[in-house]
Amino acid sequence: MQRAADATPSIAIIVLTWNGRDLTLDCLRSLEAITTPHVRTVLVDNASTDGTVEAVRARYGDRVAIVENRANLGFAAGNNAGIRRALNDGAEFILLLNNDTVVAPDFTTELLRPMLADLSIGIAAPKIFYAEPRDRIWFAGGEISLWRGTARHIGIRETDRGQYNLERDIDYATGCAFLVRREVFEKVGDLDPGYLAYFEDADFCLRARAAGYRIRYAPLSHVWHRISASTGGQLSHRKATRKLASSRRFFAKYARPWHWATIPFFFTLDVVRIGGLVLAGRIRDAEPRTPSSTG
């Protein structure tokens, strides 16, 4: 399908925050350089007390729409407030973006490219790097194994040498950054707020795939992510407990009885693998500058 240059669809970028003023301002500053036309940014604030809303209003005025939640609703419900705002405003595409990210100027253009070429693609995901070092991959596609009980990032912690530069279909896109057609939300609904943090993205993508949509990895779209800034670092107790609870919810929903014959075995192997990475210094606790989106 071909579209004329003046027919570029409208995009609403949803940036969720909770007491993440400095991170949020860094993120919004990078969005100022976006080259795609018809892009509108919607900041969703989960009842911050650090002056985030005031700082954004002072810098951007009405150039950034602001949705103020009265409480910290978590990742899924917080983003859902922004999604509803974007749908009501008529956005054709909705992009969820963590506030602890910065983006390349053409990242929306490269996410749109495969979606405009193929209407069966309902969600597109960028290549995401760690903030430091900037060439270390955090996400180059998502893979789900019901037999192993895992939802993993392809390429995580690898140095980018072009080994994941092929555009392809993937099992899921991370909620850190993904672009969605409005009709996908209209058909499959919002993010499931039963997941306070983690796995709501994989759940949403499986529902989209069940409705007939494909999930596409767009490697020319680049984002840099300061990981786990909302949960106290990569190995924080808060992150570990929330991820485990969400993992249980996800696999209880999607795994079949026969999958549970192997899930405990592979779970044990994964614990040993992660422990080895910690001991080898390949995973370390990353102290945040300030809290981020989920609280």
C-alpha positions as CSV (number, residue, x, y, z in Angstrom):
1,M,0.0,0.0,0.0
2,Q,1.3,3.4,-0.9
3,R,0.6,6.7,0.9
4,A,1.3,10.2,-0.3
5,A,3.7,12.3,1.8
6,D,0.8,14.6,2.9
7,A,-1.2,11.6,4.0
8,T,1.1,10.8,7.0
9,P,-1.2,9.5,9.7
10,S,-1.5,11.1,13.1
11,I,0.4,9.7,16.0
12,A,-0.1,10.2,19.7
13,I,2.9,9.4,21.9
14,I,1.9,8.4,25.4
15,V,4.6,9.1,28.0
16,L,3.7,7.9,31.5
17,T,5.5,9.3,34.5
18,W,5.5,9.1,38.3
19,N,7.9,11.4,40.1
20,G,10.3,11.3,37.2
21,R,10.7,15.0,36.4
22,D,14.3,15.0,35.1
23,L,13.9,11.7,33.2
24,T,10.7,13.0,31.6
25,L,12.2,16.3,30.6
26,D,15.1,14.4,28.9
27,C,12.6,12.2,27.1
28,L,10.5,15.1,25.9
29,R,13.6,17.0,24.8
30,S,14.5,14.1,22.5
31,L,10.9,14.0,21.1
32,E,11.3,17.7,20.1
33,A,13.7,16.5,17.3
34,I,11.2,14.0,15.8
35,T,11.1,14.4,12.0
36,T,7.7,12.7,11.5
37,P,4.8,15.2,11.0
38,H,1.4,15.0,12.8
39,V,2.8,13.8,16.1
40,R,1.2,14.8,19.4
41,T,2.7,14.0,22.8
42,V,0.5,13.1,25.7
43,L,2.0,13.1,29.2
44,V,0.2,10.9,31.7
45,D,1.2,11.7,35.3
46,N,0.5,9.1,38.0
47,A,0.1,11.7,40.8
48,S,3.7,12.9,41.0
49,T,4.7,15.0,43.9
50,D,8.1,16.2,42.5
51,G,6.8,19.0,40.2
52,T,6.8,17.0,37.0
53,V,3.6,18.4,35.7
54,E,4.5,22.0,36.6
55,A,7.9,21.7,34.9
56,V,6.4,20.2,31.7
57,R,3.7,22.9,31.6
58,A,6.3,25.6,32.1
59,R,8.5,24.3,29.2
60,Y,5.9,23.1,26.7
61,G,2.6,24.9,27.4
62,D,-0.1,23.4,25.3
63,R,2.4,21.6,23.0
64,V,2.2,18.6,25.3
65,A,-1.2,17.4,26.4
66,I,-1.3,16.4,30.1
67,V,-3.5,13.8,31.7
68,E,-3.3,13.9,35.5
69,N,-4.3,10.8,37.4
70,R,-5.4,11.2,41.0
71,A,-3.3,8.3,42.2
72,N,-0.4,6.1,41.0
73,L,-2.3,3.7,38.8
74,G,0.7,1.6,37.8
75,F,1.9,1.0,34.2
76,A,-1.1,-0.6,32.6
77,A,-3.9,1.5,34.1
78,G,-1.9,4.7,33.8
79,N,-1.2,4.2,30.1
80,N,-4.8,3.3,29.6
81,A,-5.8,6.8,30.6
82,G,-3.5,8.2,27.9
83,I,-4.7,5.7,25.3
84,R,-8.3,6.7,25.9
85,R,-7.4,10.4,25.6
86,A,-5.6,9.7,22.3
87,L,-8.5,7.6,20.9
88,N,-10.9,10.3,21.8
89,D,-8.7,12.9,20.1
90,G,-8.8,10.8,16.9
91,A,-5.2,9.5,16.8
92,E,-4.7,6.9,14.0
93,F,-1.7,5.4,15.7
94,I,-0.7,5.3,19.4
95,L,2.9,5.0,20.6
96,L,3.6,4.0,24.2
97,L,7.0,5.3,25.3
98,N,8.7,4.9,28.7
99,N,9.7,8.3,30.2
100,D,13.2,6.9,30.9
101,T,14.1,6.8,27.2
102,V,15.5,9.0,24.6
103,V,14.8,8.5,20.9
104,A,16.4,9.0,17.5
105,P,14.8,11.8,15.4
106,D,13.5,9.3,12.8
107,F,12.3,6.6,15.2
108,T,8.6,7.2,14.5
109,T,9.1,7.3,10.7
110,E,10.9,3.9,10.8
111,L,8.2,2.4,13.0
112,L,5.5,3.6,10.6
113,R,7.2,2.3,7.5
114,P,6.3,-1.4,7.8
115,M,2.8,-0.6,9.2
116,L,1.9,1.6,6.2
117,A,3.2,-1.0,3.8
118,D,1.2,-3.9,5.3
119,L,-2.2,-3.5,7.1
120,S,-1.9,-6.9,8.8
121,I,0.8,-5.4,11.0
122,G,-0.9,-4.1,14.1
123,I,2.1,-3.3,16.3
124,A,5.7,-2.3,15.6
125,A,8.7,-2.3,17.9
126,P,12.0,-0.5,17.6
127,K,15.5,-1.7,18.4
128,I,16.2,-0.6,22.0
129,F,19.6,0.0,23.4
130,Y,20.9,0.5,27.0
131,A,21.6,4.1,27.7
132,E,25.2,3.1,28.5
133,P,27.0,1.8,26.6
134,R,24.9,3.1,23.8
135,D,25.7,0.2,21.4
136,R,24.6,-2.5,23.8
137,I,21.2,-4.0,22.9
138,W,18.4,-4.2,25.4
139,F,15.6,-5.4,22.9
140,A,15.8,-6.7,19.4
141,G,12.5,-8.5,19.4
142,G,10.5,-10.5,21.9
143,E,10.1,-14.3,22.1
144,I,7.6,-16.2,24.2
145,S,8.0,-19.9,25.1
146,L,5.1,-21.5,26.9
147,W,7.1,-24.6,27.3
148,R,9.9,-22.8,29.1
149,G,7.6,-20.3,30.9
150,T,9.6,-17.3,29.5
151,A,9.1,-14.1,27.7
152,R,12.6,-12.9,26.7
153,H,14.3,-10.1,24.9
154,I,16.2,-11.2,21.8
155,G,19.8,-9.9,21.8
156,I,19.8,-8.6,25.3
157,R,23.2,-7.4,26.6
158,E,24.8,-8.1,23.2
159,T,26.9,-5.4,21.5
160,D,25.2,-4.2,18.3
161,R,27.2,-5.4,15.2
162,G,24.2,-5.5,12.9
163,Q,23.3,-9.0,13.8
164,Y,19.6,-8.0,14.4
165,N,19.1,-5.7,11.5
166,L,16.6,-7.8,9.7
167,E,13.0,-6.7,9.9
168,R,10.8,-9.6,11.0
169,D,7.7,-10.7,12.9
170,I,8.1,-11.3,16.6
171,D,6.1,-12.8,19.4
172,Y,5.7,-9.6,21.4
173,A,6.8,-6.0,21.6
174,T,8.0,-4.4,24.9
175,G,5.8,-1.7,26.4
176,C,9.0,0.4,26.8
177,A,8.3,1.5,23.2
178,F,5.7,0.2,20.7
179,L,3.5,1.7,18.0
180,V,-0.1,0.4,17.7
181,R,-2.9,1.0,15.2
182,R,-6.0,2.5,16.9
183,E,-8.1,-0.3,15.5
184,V,-6.1,-2.8,17.6
185,F,-7.2,-1.1,20.8
186,E,-10.7,-0.9,19.5
187,K,-10.8,-4.6,18.8
188,V,-8.8,-6.2,21.7
189,G,-9.2,-3.5,24.4
190,D,-6.7,-1.8,26.7
191,L,-3.7,-3.1,28.6
192,D,-4.8,-5.4,31.3
193,P,-4.5,-3.5,34.6
194,G,-4.3,-6.8,36.5
195,Y,-0.6,-6.6,35.7
196,L,0.7,-3.9,38.0
197,A,4.1,-4.0,36.1
198,Y,5.6,-6.4,33.6
199,F,4.0,-8.8,31.1
200,E,1.1,-6.5,30.3
201,D,2.8,-5.9,27.0
202,A,3.2,-9.6,26.2
203,D,-0.4,-10.1,27.2
204,F,-1.6,-7.3,24.9
205,C,0.4,-8.6,22.0
206,L,-0.9,-12.2,22.3
207,R,-4.5,-10.8,22.3
208,A,-3.6,-8.7,19.2
209,R,-2.2,-11.8,17.5
210,A,-5.3,-13.8,18.4
211,A,-7.3,-11.1,16.6
212,G,-5.2,-11.6,13.4
213,Y,-2.6,-8.9,13.8
214,R,1.2,-9.3,13.3
215,I,3.9,-7.8,15.6
216,R,6.8,-6.4,13.6
217,Y,10.3,-5.6,14.7
218,A,11.6,-2.5,12.9
219,P,15.4,-2.4,13.5
220,L,16.0,1.0,11.9
221,S,14.0,2.7,14.6
222,H,16.2,3.4,17.6
223,V,15.5,4.1,21.3
224,W,17.9,4.3,24.3
225,H,16.5,3.1,27.7
226,R,17.7,3.7,31.2
227,I,16.5,0.4,32.5
228,S,14.4,-0.1,35.6
229,A,14.5,3.5,36.7
230,S,11.0,3.1,38.3
231,T,11.8,0.0,40.3
232,G,15.1,0.9,42.0
233,G,17.6,-0.7,39.6
234,Q,18.0,-3.8,37.4
235,L,18.1,-6.2,40.4
236,S,15.9,-4.4,42.9
237,H,13.6,-6.4,45.2
238,R,10.6,-4.4,43.9
239,K,11.3,-5.4,40.3
240,A,11.9,-9.0,41.1
241,T,8.7,-9.4,43.1
242,R,6.5,-7.6,40.6
243,K,8.0,-9.5,37.7
244,L,7.4,-12.9,39.4
245,A,3.8,-12.0,40.3
246,S,3.1,-10.9,36.7
247,S,4.8,-13.9,35.3
248,R,2.6,-16.2,37.3
249,R,-0.5,-14.3,36.1
250,F,0.6,-14.5,32.5
251,F,1.5,-18.2,32.3
252,A,-1.6,-19.2,34.4
253,K,-3.6,-17.5,31.6
254,Y,-1.8,-18.8,28.5
255,A,0.0,-22.0,29.4
256,R,-1.8,-25.3,29.0
257,P,-1.6,-28.2,31.4
258,W,1.1,-30.0,29.3
259,H,3.3,-26.9,29.4
260,W,3.5,-27.1,33.2
261,A,5.4,-30.4,32.8
262,T,8.5,-28.4,31.7
263,I,8.0,-24.9,33.1
264,P,9.5,-25.7,36.6
265,F,12.6,-27.2,35.1
266,F,13.3,-24.3,32.8
267,F,12.5,-21.8,35.6
268,T,15.2,-23.4,37.7
269,L,17.7,-23.2,34.9
270,D,16.8,-19.6,34.3
271,V,17.5,-18.8,38.0
272,V,20.9,-20.5,37.8
273,R,21.7,-18.6,34.5
274,I,20.8,-15.2,36.0
275,G,22.8,-16.0,39.1
276,G,25.8,-16.8,36.9
277,L,25.4,-13.5,35.0
278,V,25.3,-11.6,38.3
279,L,28.5,-13.3,39.6
280,A,30.2,-12.6,36.3
281,G,29.3,-8.9,36.6
282,R,27.2,-8.9,33.4
283,I,24.1,-7.8,35.4
284,R,24.5,-5.2,38.1
285,D,22.2,-3.1,40.2
286,A,21.6,0.3,38.3
287,E,20.8,3.1,40.7
288,P,18.2,5.4,39.2
289,R,18.5,9.2,39.1
290,T,14.9,9.5,39.9
291,P,11.8,7.3,40.0
292,S,10.0,6.7,36.7
293,S,6.7,5.5,35.4
294,T,5.3,2.8,37.6
295,G,6.3,3.7,41.1
